[in-house]
């Protein structure tokens, strides 16, 4: 009997927690999910190929879809923080205006700041939760929504991915740069700026470290594409580069990136986490690896505290 699937994103991204864990999922299905996440195949093709590649592959594929409600770690109403949505100018960006999720720690400030950049599908609940995590550690955090010029994150990752891929990518990066400038100049900011991001956001973290130069004091890209070699000498931030072990496309960029960082005298530290998949920090899917994610985040916070104090 053929396996059946449900294509409705809303039911798959908010349903019960997946019964399968990372250890239950075939690496070939993880590889297909990576193709799906990066827009090289659509959801239906992901499900179809997963069902063919191994027994139980469809169940594995469905288990990999995010369950955001179960992934929240810091409540919206946590007394240690105050969160709000803010709008600010973004000249040269997609629409001239941006919207982001600003989270401040309790207290009067000023606070060191951290820009938290989403993946390739807009400001989803996981990234908002990461901003709240940063704020509980004493940072004024801003998570911009690159999709705000086209209505904002649409409530599911499939539509978010489609919307983000349809944007002018240069203008989208300008929106992220303007978000960094807005945060650094905020009335509650100490003037010290850190940047972190995941997947597309990791790539954009590397890009901002190079394009904003001395305006960025510390940067932590998670499994993101390297900055262009010619731009590396402009990096003045201290870098903490975080990689998953099973992430061939991204990891293949490291040797050339490291050589350029060394040649330019950039301060950097790199960690690869054994047994992890691309996206291992995202706790809404079985790609999440708890021990590695915790260690990587602890290192992130320590890095920011060291360089943004």
N, C-alpha and C positions, 0 to 999 in steps of 0.2 A: 504493500500500500504506500502511495507517495506521501511524503511529509507535506503538511499544509502550513502556510504562514499567514500572518496578519500584517498588512502594510500600514496600518494606522499608527503614525508616530505618537499620538497622544496616549494611546493605550500601552504602547511598549515602553515609553519613557517615564511613566508614572505608576506602573503596576507594582505587583509584589516583588520583593527582592529576589534576584536570580538564585535558583537552587544550586547552580554550579559555581565552583570556585576556579581560580586560575589553574590549579593542578589538574582539573577535570577537562580542560580545553586543549584540543590539539593545536600545535604550533601553526599548522597550515590554516586554521581558522583565524588565529591571531593575525597572520599575514594578510588574509583576505580582509579582515576588519581594518587593518591599516590602509589598504587600498580604498576601502569604502570611506573611512574617515577623511582621507585626503582627496575625495571627489573623483577618484579614477574609475570607480564603478558605483552604481546606485544601490539602494537598499535591496531591491528585488534581485539584482544580479549577485549581491553579497549572499543573500539567503540561498539562491539557487546553487551557487558554487560550493557553499559550505555543506549543503545537503548531499552533494556528490562526492566531496573529497574524503569524507570519513563517516562511519556509522555514528549517528547522533549529532552530525554536524549542524543541522538546523537548530537543534536545542542549544548547542554551543553558541551559535550566531545570535540567537535571540537573547541569551544570557548576557552577551557583551553590550547590549544596548543600555544606555544610562538610566539609572533609577535615582533621580535627583532628590526626591522627598526623603529617601532613606539615607542620603549621604550628608545631610546637614550636620555640621559639628558645632557651630556657634549660632545661637538663636538670634533672630532679628531684634529681640527685646533684651538681649544680654545687658545687664547694668554696667558692664565695663566699657561699653561702646555707645556711640550714637551714629546711626546710619541715615543717609538721605540721598535722594537723587538730585543732581545739580546739572544745570546747563551753562555753557560757556562758549565764547567765540572760538572758531577754528578757521582762520583765514587760509585760503588755498586748499581746504579740505573738500570733502564730498558735497557739503551744503553750506559751509560757512559757520555752522553751529554744531556743537557736540553735546552729548548727554552722558553722564557717568554716575557711578555709585560711589559716593564719598562716605568713608567711615572714619570717625575720629575716636581716639581713646577718651575715657573719662578724664576730666581735668581741664586746665586752662590753656595748656600749651606754652610755647610753641613745641611742635613735634617734628622729628625727622620724618620724611615722607617716602612712601613706596607706591610706585605705579604698578598695577597688576594687570597684565595684558592677556586677554582671552585667546582661545584657540581659533580655528578657522570657521567658527559658526556663531560668533557674537557672544554677548554677555549672558551666559547661561547661569543657573543657580550655583553650580560648583565654583565658578570663578568669583561670584559674589561672596560665597562662603570663605574663599581664600582671602579676600579683602578684609573680611571680618576677623579672620585669624591674625592677620598682620596687625590690625588695630588693637587686638587684645595684648599684643606684645609691645605696644607703645608707639606705633607708627600711624601717622595720618595716611590712610590708604585711599587711592582712587582706582576704580576699575572702569575704564571707559567702555562704552558700547559702540564699536565701530559700525553697527547697523542702525544707530539712531537716525542718520539722515534718510533711511528708508523705512522708518517705522519702529526700529528697535528689534531686539531679540524676539522672534515670533512665537516662542513657547515650545519649540521643538528643534532639535539639532539639524534634521534634514532640511527644513525650510531655511534655517539659519545659514547652513552651509551654501545653499543655492544663492541666497541673498548676498552673502559675503563674496562669493566668487564672481558675482555680477558687478561688483564695485570697481571703480578705477583704483588699482592697487597703489599707485603713487599717491593719490589723494587720501586713501585710507591710512597710509603710513604718515602722511602729513597730519591727519587727525590724531594719531597716536603721539606724534611729536608735540602738537599743540596741547594735548592732554598733560604731557609731562611738564610743559612750561606753565600751564595753569596751576598744577599741583605745587610745583616748586615755589611759585609766587603767592600761594594762598596765604591769607592772613594768619592761619594757624601753623604755617610751615616754619621750620627752623632755617630753611634755605638749603638743607642737605637732601639730595634726591637719590633714591635707589629705584631700580627697575627690575621686575621679574615677569616672566611669562611662560606659557606652555605651548609647545608645538608651534603653530604660527606665531603665537605670542613670544615663544623663545627666540625664534628668528628675528622678530621685531625688537626684542630686547637687545640682541647683538647689533641690529641696525641702529637703534637709538644710541647705544653706547658709542658707536662710531660717529653718527651724524650730529649728536649733541655735544660731543667732546667733553670739555671740562664741566659742563652743566650736570653731568651724571657722575656721582661719586662711587656708586657701587651697582653692579648688575649681576643678576642670576638667571641666565637662560636655562630653561628645562627643555631638553631634547629639541633644540631649535637649530635651523640651518645657520651655518657660520656667516659672519659678516664678510663682505667682499674684501679680498686680500688688499687691494689698493687703499681701502678705507681704514684698515686696521691701525696704522700709525696715529690716527686721530683719537683713538680710544684712550681716555685718561682714567676711566673708572677701574676699580679693582673688580676683576671678573671671578665668579664662581660658576663653573660650567658643569651642568648635571646631565648625564647620559644614562639611558637604559642599555642593558647588555644586548638585548635582541632588537636592534634598530639599525639595520645595515645601512640604509640610505643616509641617515643623519650621521652615523658614526664614521662613515667613509670620508666625511669632510674634515674630521678632526686633525689628521696629520698636517695638512696644509695650513689649517687655521692655527695650530700650535706653532708651527714654524714662523708664521707671520707675527704672532704675538711675541715670540721670543726675539725676533729681529727688531721689533718696534719697542722692546723693553716694557711691554704691558704687564702689569701685575695680574697673575691668573692662578687659578687652582681648578683642577678638573677631577670629577669623580664619576666612575661608571659603576652602576649598582648591579651586582650579579643576579642572574635569574629573573630580570625584569623585562617588561615590554614597554615600547613607546606608550606614554600615557600612564605610567605606573603611579604617578602622584594623584591621579583623578580617582577619588574613592567612590564614584557612582557606577563603576563597572568592574568586572572581575580582572581587568588589566591591573587594577590597584594591587600593590604589594605593600602591605601595612608597614612592615619593618623598614623597608627601603624608603617609603614615603615619609615616615617619621624622621628617619635619619637625615634625609635630604632637606626636609623643612627645618629641622633643628640647625643644620648647617647654614641654611638660608638666613634664618633669624640671627644667628651668631655673626654671620658675615655683615649683615646690615648694621647690627649694633656696633661692630668694630669700626666700620668705615663711615657711618652716618652720625656718630656721636658728636 
